[in-house]
Amino acid sequence: MKNYYTGETIDQGVKELAAYMKSSDSIVILTGAGMDTESNIPDFRSEGGWWRKIDPRTVANIDTFAQNYTLFHEFYSMRIKLLQDVLPHAGHFILADFEQKGVIKSIATQNISGLHRMAGSQNVHELHGNIATVRCNSCGQPAKTEDFLHKNNCTSCSATALRPNVVLFGEALPQNVWAQALSDIQRADLLVVIGTSLEVAPVNQLPLQAKGRTVFINKEDSGVHYNFDLTILGKAKEVMEKLKGQL
Ligand code: NAD
């Protein structure tokens, strides 16, 4: 097992991460839902228990959109409302500060919350879109979130097809965003992956495309098959706060 830190050894892991960062020229961050849980946004793994015992992955799905719009609409209305009042935590702000200081190049994220941008990060590749905006799935025109929430039809083409601008399971990722994230990751000499189960394709392939060193920060070891150079099993916010003190 390569460098692996958990529990009382986390501080040592963070020291090592800081040393990696100091000796790297191009650092890219890849985040997942675990980056946002300390902002009170549940990840998918914890959600099953609180939303009607339905796995969100079966609802956040293009087939559900097409075949059961009522269920799709109910799920995303709940998610939009849940995300309307959330705020970035210290970890998001620390990453934004790293970008501003030229320590990191960009963030590729699976999160649809927009919290990285809200914290001030500018170079953010939102691989799964952003829930803050809505479009018509039929004609592609932008629409108002209020219209989606009221289950109104599209004002341009009248279809019952409004949806948030997020990538659903069963859909392709936005090609330009994917290409930019991939290019940044391939050019980086350090990739730091934070808060993801690495279960969702194709994003879970990105760490395998890295040519430089790779680091995994997560609450549990879902990266066991990835051969990360450094693994820190801890909470995203806590690890970022410790890291800030080392740089
Ligand atoms: P996931 O739910 O599959 O996995 C999250 C991982 O983060 C888990 O391994 C969990 O142990 C870990 N984790 C939870 N809290 C943590 C913390 N405080 N610090 C460190 N690690 C923590 O999420 P995923 O891998 O991102 O992929 C699932 C899909 O979920 C993605 O498509 C994403 O778009 C979507 N999603 C996004 C949000 C969001 O925008 N915040 C929330 C839920 C789901």
Residues whose N, C-alpha, C, O or C-beta is under 5 A from the ligand:
A	BS01	NAD	G32 A33 G34 D36 T37 E38 I41 P42 D43 F44 R45 Q110 N111 I112 S113 H128 G195 T196 S197 L198 E199 V200 I217 N218 K219 E220 S222 G234 K235 A236
